[in-house]
């Protein structure tokens, strides 16, 4: 009898799980034709690359984590299970993320009854942004089930205090934090609440559970990365990008940089501080700059926060790298008009919250919603970062929808609820800032993925959709130039590159590519000018200096070439290409002793390179060290016996 009851109780959650999984599989099947499915970009590319490294046994770079490490390790497990097949990886992810629908059902049922639980689960399964993000290789779809499990444990502990529940909640909170570190902001709030209610044991267990999950990550950052970073080292950087005089409130843009990278941002911090900085010091530096903006311009900060609140509550899914709205329009599944979005869900949640039968155990859910909303507003708002808040809306939207349905029979009951829905709907779908996201970034990454996948016609089509006023225009021109060069369309490529630097004169990569085109056409003076621009704009890139040196060498400016190759080695002393070119120039300048020093190091580092032994032999002979020269050239004969280099050695020795 008990087994029958248990099996019946599982029918509904298992059915919801199957429904969510089937919907996500359909979505994966539809999106397979998207170029970013086969060639992920930006964060997805970073996570996939990290997962591949972990799966190979190489691990992650020996530095503090720049992002929560849980997702890359989970992705690495799926990568090994699937053999690297990106469809299967996403299928494993769908198996995991579908658990969120079951947890939504269980949580809403516990608070507001079985009917509300069922409606909440269905809302979750068919909510189009959840479906869309479930197919992306990103943290958020995996984070949602963890947060729902955390809330379920906290609600149960609210109903009946339990040590195992509080310890478990702490562990899940810690796991969520090593996926998305801003979750840690919830910990002090929960601890304070428990202490105020004189539940010190519960607070201690919650904290202990969180430490159990987070401490291994912190210790790894200290021992392997050499820096005391709790989870990730970029919180201060992200805070500053979200809070500065030029911040938009919705985009991760760094002041003064058209396109940023963490390496550039770290270099700027070190220049401002006048010394090398640890990652935690870089983070604190930018946190301080963001707080300075708050103190010095409180009115501007308040206006910025107001914009963020509007973005947070708007029905528009603010893009981040890829535009969910554009992908929705292109998807036969996501474009289905009956799939609910934020503009429908939030009004339902408002009705549900106002008309619900209050449950004492719901307080952790409301507390989580408030704290997580603040954690998003502290940085910048977009669809991806807002997504973990949405399960709270499922939980309250469900009783709202149930209330509306039950009120249909009574005009007196229906009118107030309907009025609330209409007002909330108008406010949520109103766009007072008159802004929408810029699709040019999405077109750029669609083109870039298509280009890497060999779909050149699609790449050209997407690059052509980037308007000249977009910050992505120059990058699109540069990438299209690379594509055209691979097809032998040199003049078209050069035209793109010249237009790119006209649009963005600081675009060093385009300057380097211009130099390569001119160098290939034997227009060495113009090549040197372009390479010089690239090296001046980004002096940390050794290849830019080396290319500059090669062009100067072709022009006959050997001393200028020598200086350029030395600059390349200052940027990276392990850049062997610059060292061998420096040695060649030193030999041509009649400075064999200096060349010998460079070549001896190269031979020590790469003893199997016959070219290095040949040049070292020349340096020895020019220094009058004939015996050493003979030995170096004999090594050439051993390493490359049947090559033109060996023939040259034999001729010289005879």
TORGU-281911 format. One line per 3 residues: number of its first residue (from 0); their letters; for each residue x, y, z of C-alpha. Coordinates in steps of 0.25 Angstrom, whole numbers. Last residue first. Layout:
<rs>
NUM) a) X/Y/Z  ...
</rs>
This chain:
<rs>
653) xxx) 340/87/-189  333/91/-176  325/102/-183
650) xxx) 320/92/-194  316/82/-183  309/92/-175
647) xxx) 301/97/-187  297/83/-191  292/81/-176
644) xxx) 283/93/-177  278/88/-191  273/76/-183
641) xxx) 277/61/-183  285/61/-170  276/69/-161
638) xxx) 279/66/-146  293/59/-148  298/69/-159
635) xxx) 293/81/-151  301/75/-139  313/75/-148
632) xxx) 311/89/-150  311/92/-135  324/84/-133
629) xxx) 331/91/-144  327/104/-138  332/100/-124
626) xxx) 346/96/-131  346/109/-139  344/119/-127
623) xxx) 349/131/-135  337/139/-131  332/139/-145
620) xxx) 334/124/-145  326/123/-132  315/132/-137
617) xxx) 314/123/-150  313/111/-142  302/117/-133
614) xxx) 294/120/-146  295/105/-151  292/100/-137
611) xxx) 279/109/-136  275/104/-150  276/90/-146
608) xxx) 266/91/-135  266/79/-126  273/86/-114
605) xxx) 261/95/-112  264/102/-98  279/100/-97
602) xxx) 280/103/-112  272/116/-111  281/120/-99
599) xxx) 294/118/-107  288/126/-119  285/138/-111
596) xxx) 299/138/-105  306/135/-118  298/147/-125
593) xxx) 305/156/-114  319/150/-117  316/151/-132
590) xxx) 314/166/-133  317/169/-148  303/176/-150
587) xxx) 299/164/-159  302/154/-147  294/163/-138
584) xxx) 282/163/-148  282/148/-148  283/147/-133
581) xxx) 271/157/-132  263/148/-142  266/136/-133
578) xxx) 262/143/-121  249/149/-127  245/135/-131
575) xxx) 248/129/-117  238/137/-109  242/132/-95
572) xxx) 247/146/-91  232/152/-93  230/167/-94
569) xxx) 244/170/-92  247/159/-103  239/167/-113
566) xxx) 245/180/-109  259/173/-112  254/169/-126
563) xxx) 249/184/-128  263/189/-124  270/180/-133
560) xxx) 261/183/-145  264/198/-143  279/195/-143
557) xxx) 277/186/-156  270/197/-164  271/190/-177
554) xxx) 257/192/-181  255/176/-180  261/177/-166
551) xxx) 251/188/-162  239/179/-167  245/168/-159
548) xxx) 246/177/-146  232/182/-147  227/167/-148
545) xxx) 236/164/-136  230/176/-128  215/171/-132
542) xxx) 219/157/-128  223/161/-114  209/166/-110
539) xxx) 211/174/-97  214/187/-105  199/188/-109
536) xxx) 197/201/-116  211/204/-119  213/190/-125
533) xxx) 201/191/-134  205/205/-139  219/200/-142
530) xxx) 214/188/-149  206/198/-158  218/207/-161
527) xxx) 227/195/-163  217/189/-173  216/202/-181
524) xxx) 232/203/-182  232/188/-185  223/188/-197
521) xxx) 227/174/-201  213/170/-204  213/160/-193
518) xxx) 219/171/-184  207/180/-188  197/169/-184
515) xxx) 204/166/-171  205/180/-167  190/182/-169
512) xxx) 188/170/-161  196/176/-149  188/189/-151
509) xxx) 175/181/-150  180/175/-137  184/188/-131
506) xxx) 170/194/-132  173/208/-126  170/215/-139
503) xxx) 155/210/-138  147/214/-150  158/218/-159
500) xxx) 166/205/-153  154/196/-158  153/204/-172
497) xxx) 168/201/-174  165/186/-171  153/185/-179
494) xxx) 160/191/-191  172/182/-189  163/169/-189
491) xxx) 156/173/-202  170/176/-208  175/162/-203
488) xxx) 164/153/-208  172/140/-207  161/133/-200
485) xxx) 168/132/-187  171/147/-188  156/149/-190
482) xxx) 153/142/-176  164/150/-170  158/163/-175
479) xxx) 144/158/-170  150/157/-156  156/171/-157
476) xxx) 143/177/-163  135/170/-151  145/176/-141
473) xxx) 143/190/-147  128/189/-147  127/183/-133
470) xxx) 126/197/-126  114/199/-135  112/212/-143
467) xxx) 116/205/-156  105/195/-155  107/180/-153
464) xxx) 98/173/-163  110/171/-173  117/162/-163
461) xxx) 105/153/-162  104/151/-177  120/149/-179
458) xxx) 119/138/-168  108/131/-174  115/131/-188
455) xxx) 128/126/-181  122/114/-173  136/108/-170
452) xxx) 132/106/-155  142/116/-151  135/126/-160
449) xxx) 121/122/-156  126/124/-141  131/138/-144
446) xxx) 119/142/-152  109/138/-141  118/145/-131
443) xxx) 118/158/-139  103/157/-142  101/155/-127
440) xxx) 109/167/-124  102/175/-135  88/172/-128
437) xxx) 90/185/-119  80/184/-108  67/192/-107
434) xxx) 66/206/-101  54/216/-100  57/218/-85
431) xxx) 43/217/-82  41/203/-88  27/199/-83
428) xxx) 25/184/-83  27/183/-68  18/195/-65
425) xxx) 7/191/-75  7/177/-70  7/181/-55
422) xxx) -5/191/-58  -13/180/-66  -10/169/-56
419) xxx) -14/178/-44  -27/181/-51  -30/167/-54
416) xxx) -28/163/-39  -37/175/-35  -47/171/-46
413) xxx) -48/156/-44  -53/156/-30  -65/165/-32
410) xxx) -67/159/-46  -69/145/-40  -68/132/-48
407) xxx) -54/136/-54  -48/138/-40  -44/123/-40
404) xxx) -35/125/-52  -29/138/-47  -26/132/-34
401) xxx) -19/120/-40  -11/129/-49  -6/137/-37
398) xxx) -4/124/-29  6/120/-40  12/134/-42
395) xxx) 17/133/-28  26/121/-29  29/123/-44
392) xxx) 33/137/-40  43/132/-30  48/123/-41
389) xxx) 52/135/-49  63/141/-40  73/131/-46
386) xxx) 70/137/-60  74/152/-56  89/150/-59
383) xxx) 86/144/-73  75/154/-77  84/166/-74
380) xxx) 86/175/-62  100/180/-57  108/180/-44
377) xxx) 101/184/-31  88/182/-37  90/167/-39
374) xxx) 94/165/-24  82/174/-20  72/164/-28
371) xxx) 79/152/-21  77/158/-7  62/162/-10
368) xxx) 58/149/-16  66/141/-6  58/148/5
365) xxx) 45/145/-2  48/130/-3  54/130/11
362) xxx) 41/136/16  31/126/10  31/117/22
359) xxx) 20/125/29  11/123/17  1/135/13
356) xxx) -11/131/5  -7/138/-8  -15/150/-13
353) xxx) -3/160/-13  8/151/-16  0/143/-26
350) xxx) -4/156/-33  10/161/-34  15/148/-39
347) xxx) 5/148/-50  10/162/-54  24/157/-54
344) xxx) 21/144/-62  14/151/-74  25/161/-77
341) xxx) 36/151/-73  32/141/-84  22/131/-86
338) xxx) 22/122/-98  8/124/-104  14/131/-116
335) xxx) 23/120/-122  35/128/-125  44/119/-116
332) xxx) 40/106/-124  42/111/-138  55/118/-134
329) xxx) 59/131/-142  51/141/-134  55/134/-121
326) xxx) 70/135/-125  68/150/-128  61/152/-114
323) xxx) 72/143/-107  83/153/-112  97/147/-111
320) xxx) 108/154/-104  99/159/-93  85/163/-97
317) xxx) 75/169/-89  62/161/-89  51/172/-90
314) xxx) 40/170/-80  46/181/-71  47/179/-56
311) xxx) 63/177/-56  65/188/-67  56/198/-59
308) xxx) 64/195/-46  77/196/-54  73/210/-59
305) xxx) 69/214/-45  83/209/-40  89/218/-51
302) xxx) 81/230/-46  85/228/-32  100/226/-36
299) xxx) 99/239/-43  93/246/-31  104/240/-22
296) xxx) 115/245/-30  128/246/-21  124/235/-12
293) xxx) 118/225/-22  129/227/-32  139/225/-21
290) xxx) 132/212/-18  135/207/-32  149/212/-31
287) xxx) 151/204/-18  145/192/-24  155/194/-36
284) xxx) 167/194/-27  161/182/-18  160/173/-31
281) xxx) 174/177/-36  179/174/-22  172/160/-22
278) xxx) 179/157/-35  193/160/-30  199/173/-34
275) xxx) 211/178/-41  215/192/-38  212/207/-42
272) xxx) 198/206/-36  192/213/-48  201/205/-58
269) xxx) 197/192/-50  182/195/-51  183/197/-66
266) xxx) 191/184/-68  180/176/-60  169/182/-69
263) xxx) 177/179/-82  179/164/-77  165/163/-72
260) xxx) 160/167/-87  153/179/-92  148/183/-105
257) xxx) 145/198/-108  154/201/-95  153/215/-89
254) xxx) 143/211/-78  141/196/-77  128/191/-83
251) xxx) 120/179/-77  107/184/-81  93/187/-75
248) xxx) 95/198/-65  101/207/-75  114/211/-68
245) xxx) 121/223/-73  123/230/-59  126/217/-53
242) xxx) 118/206/-46  116/193/-54  130/192/-60
239) xxx) 135/195/-46  127/184/-39  132/174/-50
236) xxx) 146/178/-47  144/177/-32  138/163/-33
233) xxx) 148/158/-43  157/149/-34  148/137/-32
230) xxx) 145/128/-20  151/132/-7  164/138/-13
227) xxx) 176/138/-4  187/138/-15  198/128/-19
224) xxx) 189/121/-30  193/107/-26  193/108/-11
221) xxx) 184/120/-8  174/118/-20  174/103/-16
218) xxx) 171/107/-2  160/116/-6  154/105/-15
215) xxx) 155/94/-4  148/104/6  136/107/-2
212) xxx) 128/94/0  131/91/14  131/106/17
209) xxx) 116/106/13  112/95/22  119/101/34
206) xxx) 112/114/32  99/107/31  102/99/43
203) xxx) 106/111/51  94/118/48  85/106/51
200) xxx) 92/105/65  90/120/67  75/119/65
197) xxx) 72/131/74  63/138/64  73/149/62
194) xxx) 84/139/60  76/132/49  73/145/42
191) xxx) 87/149/43  93/136/38  83/137/26
188) xxx) 87/151/23  102/148/24  100/136/15
185) xxx) 92/142/4  103/151/-1  111/137/-4
182) xxx) 101/136/-16  110/146/-23  120/135/-25
179) xxx) 113/128/-37  117/113/-38  126/113/-25
176) xxx) 114/120/-18  104/110/-23  112/99/-17
173) xxx) 114/107/-4  99/110/-3  97/95/-5
170) xxx) 106/92/6  99/102/15  86/96/12
167) xxx) 90/82/16  96/87/29  82/94/32
164) xxx) 74/82/27  83/72/36  81/81/48
161) xxx) 66/82/47  56/93/50  42/90/45
158) xxx) 35/99/36  46/108/34  56/96/32
155) xxx) 46/91/21  47/105/15  62/106/16
152) xxx) 63/92/9  54/96/-2  61/109/-4
149) xxx) 75/102/-5  69/92/-15  63/103/-23
146) xxx) 77/110/-23  84/98/-28  74/95/-39
143) xxx) 76/109/-44  91/109/-44  92/99/-55
140) xxx) 84/108/-65  92/120/-60  106/115/-62
137) xxx) 107/115/-77  108/105/-89  95/110/-95
134) xxx) 84/100/-98  77/102/-85  78/117/-87
131) xxx) 67/117/-98  58/108/-90  59/116/-78
128) xxx) 57/129/-86  44/122/-92  37/119/-80
125) xxx) 30/105/-84  36/96/-73  36/107/-62
122) xxx) 22/111/-65  18/96/-64  25/94/-51
119) xxx) 18/106/-45  5/101/-50  7/88/-43
116) xxx) 11/94/-30  0/103/-30  -10/92/-32
113) xxx) -3/84/-21  -3/95/-10  3/108/-7
110) xxx) 16/107/0  19/92/-1  13/91/-15
107) xxx) 22/103/-19  34/97/-14  32/83/-20
104) xxx) 28/88/-33  40/97/-34  49/86/-30
101) xxx) 43/77/-41  45/88/-52  59/90/-47
98) xxx) 62/76/-49  61/79/-64  74/86/-62
95) xxx) 82/73/-60  76/64/-71  77/77/-80
92) xxx) 92/78/-77  94/63/-81  87/67/-94
89) xxx) 96/79/-96  108/70/-95  102/60/-104
86) xxx) 100/71/-115  114/76/-112  121/63/-115
83) xxx) 134/63/-106  134/48/-104  120/49/-97
80) xxx) 124/44/-83  137/51/-83  131/65/-87
77) xxx) 120/63/-77  130/61/-66  138/73/-72
74) xxx) 125/81/-72  123/79/-57  137/83/-55
71) xxx) 135/96/-63  122/98/-56  128/97/-41
68) xxx) 140/107/-44  133/120/-41  141/130/-50
65) xxx) 155/137/-50  160/125/-42  173/128/-35
62) xxx) 185/125/-44  192/112/-48  184/110/-61
59) xxx) 173/99/-60  175/84/-60  183/77/-70
56) xxx) 176/63/-68  170/63/-82  156/65/-76
53) xxx) 161/77/-68  167/84/-81  154/80/-89
50) xxx) 146/86/-78  154/99/-78  152/100/-93
47) xxx) 137/98/-91  136/109/-80  144/119/-88
44) xxx) 136/116/-101  123/118/-94  128/131/-87
41) xxx) 132/136/-101  127/128/-113  123/113/-115
38) xxx) 126/107/-129  117/96/-132  104/102/-126
35) xxx) 110/116/-129  107/113/-144  92/111/-141
32) xxx) 88/99/-149  87/91/-136  77/101/-130
29) xxx) 65/93/-134  70/80/-129  74/86/-116
26) xxx) 60/93/-114  53/79/-116  63/73/-106
23) xxx) 59/84/-96  44/82/-98  46/67/-96
20) xxx) 54/70/-83  44/79/-77  32/69/-80
17) xxx) 40/57/-75  43/65/-62  28/69/-61
14) xxx) 24/55/-63  34/50/-52  28/61/-42
11) xxx) 14/57/-45  16/41/-45  25/41/-32
8) xxx) 13/43/-22  6/31/-29  18/22/-27
5) xxx) 19/26/-12  4/23/-10  6/9/-17
2) xxx) 19/6/-9  11/10/4  0/0/0
</rs>
